[in-house]
Amino acid sequence: MKRTFWGLGGVAASLLAAAPAWAQDAAAAPAINSGDTAWMLTSSALVLMMTIPGLALFYGGMVRKANVLSILMQCFAITALISIIWMVVGYGLAFGNGGAYVGDLSFAFLKGINVSDVFVLGAGLENQVATTIPQPVFMMFQMTFAIITPALIVGAFADRMKFSSLLVFITLWSIIVYSPVAHWVWQPNGWLFGAGVLDFAGGTVVHINAGIAGLVACIVIGKRHGYGAGVVHAFAPHNLVLSVIGASLLWVGWFGFNAGSALAAGGLAGMAFAVTHIATAAAALAWMFAEWAAKGKPSVLGIISGAVAGLVAITPASGFVNPTGALVIGIVAGIVCYFAATSVKKALGYDDSLDVFGVHCVGGIVGAILTGVFADPSVNSLGTGLLYGNPGQVWIQIEGVVATLIWSALVTLVLLVLIKAVMGLRVSEEAERDGLDLALHGEAVQ
């Protein structure tokens, strides 16, 4: 058996999903396993639930009442848009053999998808990854990741971006940014795959990628009118009940995100499930107590934000760490993300409406680096961290973080500048003041 790196899972003797994997020759590939396939169908549905309704409600409750429908519309439209892009070109660019930096169009329009054969990633490559599920199931699981990643970005510029410009931006970003990064990390000949970066379920590809894009976007588009010292209260969440429901759906759906990334119904999925829950609970409490100490009261918004920070941070580590490692990752993420979303944001003065950078990018960085510290070979022999005798893994993790930050930030900046020049990015001041629901969609919540 050969050591390879893959990002979403472990099937029998292989891991997929941004983590190392046991690779096997195609001739030795196992047959389709109905139990594994059933688990992956379930996981795919859980991850889709994270965007609609989970993220839609989480974000929707945090904006002004006059903008709640616009946020729901954005999440819903992105789900439909990325589904088609993934079918036409995205899946091939991410998981086609291609080269070290991007895939090819061998899967364009999902041609060659076989419903009866075991899916082998990287067919014809020396470092293949065999699964026990059919390719349509793997493709759909990955589609749900491709959907939620750009949907996360919209929280950074909530209340102020034109819907038409959003659709153009999301289309280009998915093709030029998301698919290549997914290829780097999750395809056997991707360069970060080969470098040995440990990312079990998308800390780099999903969260750091979306988080830094969100920061660039909110800076390029500019602050909301009226946002500033003394008037931030005008942008307080209009319905935290919706946000709590959304956060709860995210928490449950995340088990598909992380445990599903094992691509098999086995022990690794069980451990990923457990550490995901532990880290999330720890981060929720850590944020709550940090806010309590700093402001004198623990808020509902704080505890749900902390839970999401924990979910983000454990994502890259979920297939590599033991429960103690997960506990530490959750505590660190809750505290660090709290200060990133409050003190750091205030000091730097950017208007990240729903703290996409502070929670997703910062939380993703925390989780990615701490994976290199806490990766336990007794959980997964293909991941050994600093505490278990491999300090070099920390630097490898940093390499993956930096590469993702640079690519996503630079390309996002270029795309936004071009779209701004061609069609504009921002709604009028009047539309922003009155709310995007009526201005852009002709509807409103009564």
N, C-alpha and C positions, 0 to 999 in steps of 0.2 A: 504494500500500500504506500502511496505517495502522499506527502503533506501538501495540501493546497489551501488557499484562503477563499472563503465564500461568505456571503452576507446573510442569507436568510434560511438557515435551517440545518438540520441534521437528520438525515433519513437513513435508518439502519446504520451503515458505516459512513454516512456523508452528512455534511452540514452545508446548508445553503443559507443565504441571507446575511451577507456581510460578515461572515466569520470563517475561520479555517474549516476545512472539511476533509473527510476521508474520500479520496478519489479512487475509482475503480475502473477497470477496463470495460468498454462497452459490452464485451462478450460476457462479462460477469455481472452485468446489471441485473438487479432483482426484478421480479415481476411486479405488476401493479398490485398494491395492497389496498383492499377495500376499506380497512380501518383507517389507514393513513389518508386515503382519498377523502373519506367522510370528514375527518378532522380538518383537512385543508379547505373543504367546501364550507364548513362551519366557520373557520377562521377568516376566510375571505368575506363572508357575510358580516362578521363582527367588525372587521376593519372598515368595510363600507359604511357600517353604522356609525363609525367614529366621525365621518364627515357629515353625512345626513342620516340622522338628525343631530348627532353629538356636537360637532364643532359649530354647526349652524346655530344651535340653541345656546351654546356656551358664549359665542361671540354676540349673538343676537340680544341676549339679555344685558350685555355690557355697554351697548351703544345707546344713544338717545332714542326715545320712542319714535321719533320721526325718521329714523334710519334702520329700524329693525327689519323691515321687509327687504331693504336693499342688501343687507348682510345675508339673509336667508336666500335671496335670489342669487347672490354671488356664489355661495357654497353649492347651491343646487345646479346652477349653470356650469360651474367648473366641473362638477361630477359628470355631467353629460358631455361636455366638451373634451375633457381629458380621456374619457372612455373611447371616443372616436379617434382622437389623436394616437392613443396607445395602440389601437387596432391597426391604423393605417401605417404608422411609421415609428412610434415611440418604442414599442416592444423590441423591434429589430435593432434600433440604435442602442438600446440598453443591453440586450441579451444575444444579439447576433454575434458571430465570432469576431468579425472585424479585426481591429488591431488593439494596441494597448490603451487607446484613448477613446474610441467610439466603436460601436458595433456596425453591422452592415444592414442591408435591406432584405436579407434572406427571409425575414418573417413579415415583410410588408403585406398589409391586408390579411395577416395571419395565414398566409399561404404555407402549405406543408405541415400544418398542425394535424397531428394524427391522434385520434381519440383512443386508440387501442394499444399503443406502444408506451412503454415506460419512457419518461422524458429524461434525456441525458444532456446536461448543459455542457456546451463546448464540444460537441461532437467533432471528432477528428483532431482534437487538441491532445497534447501529451497529458495535461492535467485536466481530466474530465471530472465532472461531478454527476453521479447517477442518483436518481430519486426512485421512489416507489409510487409515484403519482403520475397520471397522464399530463401531457403538456398543456391542454386547455385549463386545467386546474391551476397549474403553476402560473400561467399567463394571467388568469383572473386574480390570483392572489397578489401578483405584482402590480396589476392595474390599480388595485385599491390603494397601494402605496403611492403610485404615481398621481392618484387623485387627491389624496389628503395633503401632499407636500405643497403644491401651489395654493391650495385652499388656506393653509396656515398663513400665507403671506398677507392675505387681505386684511387681517386684523391690524397690521401696522399702519395702514392708511385709511382705516374705516372713516366714514363720514365725508370723504372729499374726492374720490376718483371717479372719472367718467366710466360708465359701464362699457361703452364701446372700446375705450382704450384698455380697460381691464381685460377684455376678451382677447385683444391682440397681444397684449403683454403676456398673459398666461399661456397662450398658444406657443409663442416664440420661446418663452422661458422653459416650458416643458421639453421642447425639442432640443434646444441648444444648451441648456444648463442641466436639467434633471436627468435626462437619458444618458448623457456622457458620464456624469458622476456615478450614476448607478452602474454603468459599465466598468468604470475604474475599480469599483469596490466589490461588485457582486458577480462579475463574469470572469471565468478562469484566466483569460489572458489580459484582464485589466491591470494596469500598472500598480494600483494600490493593493489589489488582490495579491499580486506577486510580491509586493513589499511586506506582506504579512500583517497589515492593519486588521485589528480585531474590531468588528462592528456587526454584532449579531443580527440586529433588526432595524438599522437605519439611523443611528446617531449622527453620522456624517451626511448620508444621502438625503435624509428627510429633514432632520431638525436643524443642524448647523446650516445646511443648504438654504432652507426656507428662512431661518432666522436672520442670517446676514443679508439676504435679499430684502427682507422686510425693513431692516434698518436703512439700507440704501434707498429704498423706495420712499420711506417716510421723509427722508432728508431731501430727496429730489423734488417730491411733490410739495413739500413745505408744511408748516404747521396749520392746524385748523384755525379758522378765523375766530378770534377771541380767546385762543388758548394762551395761557401765560399765568404769571403770578397773580393770585387773587381771584382768578376766574375759572380755575380748573373744575370747580364744583359744577359748572354748567355742563360738563361732560360726564357726570356721574352715571353709573349704570342705571338704566330705567327699570329693570326687572331682574333682580338677582335670583328669583325663583327659576326663571328660564336658564340662567347660567349654572345653577346648581344641578338642574336636570341634565344639562349638556355635559357638565363635568362628570357626572355620574355615568352617563352613557360612554364617555371617553374612557373612564376607568375600566368599565366592563369590556368595552370593545378592544382595549389595549391587550387583553389576554390573547386575542386573535393576532394582534400585531406582533407580540413577543413570543408567546408560546407557540403560535402558528409558524413562527420562523424556524422551528425545528423541522418543518416539513414532514413530520411523522408523529404519530400518537404514541409517544414513549417517554422514557425517563427524563430525557433532556427537555422535552416540552413541559413535563411536570415541574422540573426545577425552575425553568424560565417563568412559569406561571407563579410559582411561590415567591421568587425573588422580586418579580414585578409588583406583587401586592405588598410585600414588606417595604420596599423602597418608597412606594407611593404613600403608604401610611406614615412612614417616618418623615418624608418631606412635607406632608400636609401639617404634621405637628410641629416640625421645625420652623416652617414659615409662620405658623400661628403664634408660637411662643416668641419668635423674633419680633413680630409685629406688636405683640402684647407688651413686650419689654420696651419697645421704642415709642409706641403711641398710646399705651395705657389701655387699649381695648383690642381683643381679637376679633377680626372681621370675617364675615362669611366669604367675601371676595378673596380675602387672604388665604383662608384654608383651602378653597378650591383651586386657587392659583398655585399653592404649594403642592397640592396633589398632582397637578399637571406637570409641574417642574420635576417631581419625582418620577413620573411616568417617562418623561423625556430622558432624564439622566440614566435610568436603568436600561433604556432601550439598547444601546450598544453592548452593554455588559450582561444582558439577561441570559445568554447562553454560556457564560464563562465564570460567573461569580457564585459564591455560596451565600447563604442567608446573612451571615455576618457582614460580608462585603456589601451586600445590598443595603443593609441597615446604615452603614457608614455613608454609602453613596447617596442615599435618600436624605440623610441629615445634612450633609454638605450641600446638596443641591437646593434644599429648602432654604437654607440660610443665605447662600451665595445669590440665588435667584431673587430672593426678597430684596437684597440690597441693590442688585443690578436693576430691578424694576422700579426702585424708589430713589435711593441716594444717587446712584450713577446716572440714571436717566435725568434727574433734576439737575445734577451738576453739569452734564453735557448739553442739556437743553433741547434735545430732539423730541419730536412729538410722535412717539410710537403708540398709537391709540390704545391698543390692547396688549401691549408688552410682548410682542412676538420675539423681539431680540432678547429681552431680559429673561424670558422663560425658555424659549426654544433654542436660540443660539447659545446663550450662556449655559443653559442646562445641558445641551448636547455636548458642549466642550468639556464641562465637568465630568459627564458620564464617559466620554471617549477617553479622556486622560486617566481617569480612575480605573477604567477597564484594564489599562496597562499596569496598574498597581495591584489590583485585587483578582485578576484572572487566576483561577484555581485549577490546576491540572487534574485534580480529582473530580471536578465537575465536567471538564472537557479537556482531554489530554492535548488538544491542539492549541490551547491558550494558556500560557504561563506568564504571570505578571511579576512585578518587582518583588513582592513579598514572598514569592516562591522561587526566587533565584534567577530571574530574568529581567534585570533593570533596563536592558535595551528596548524592551517592549514599550516603555513609556515614550521614548523618542519616536518609535515607529508610529505610535498613536498621534503624537504631535504632528508628525509629517502628514498624516491623513487629515487632521484638523486644518492645518495651514493651507494645504492644497485646495480643500473645499472652500475655505473662506475666500481665498484669492480669486478662484475661478468664478464662483457665484457672485461675488461683489462686483468684479470688473464687468462681467457680461450683463448683469442686471443694470448697472450704470449705463452701459452703452445702449441697451434696449430702451430704457426709459428716456434717455436723451433723444434718441431717434423718434420714438413715438410722440414725445412732446413737440418735436419740431414739425412732424407731419400732421398730427391730428389733435394735439393737446392732451394733457393728462387730467386736468382738474375741472370740476364743475364750476359754474359761476358762483360768485359770492352770494347771490340771492338764493340760488338753489341749495347751497350749503347751509345757509341760515334757515331756510324753510324746511329742509330735510330732503333726502334723496328719494324717499319712498314716493312722494308726489311728483317731484321734479323729473325723475328718471323713469318711474314705473306707473305713475298715475293711480297709485293706490295708497292707502294709509290704514294703520291700525287705529280703530276708534276707542 
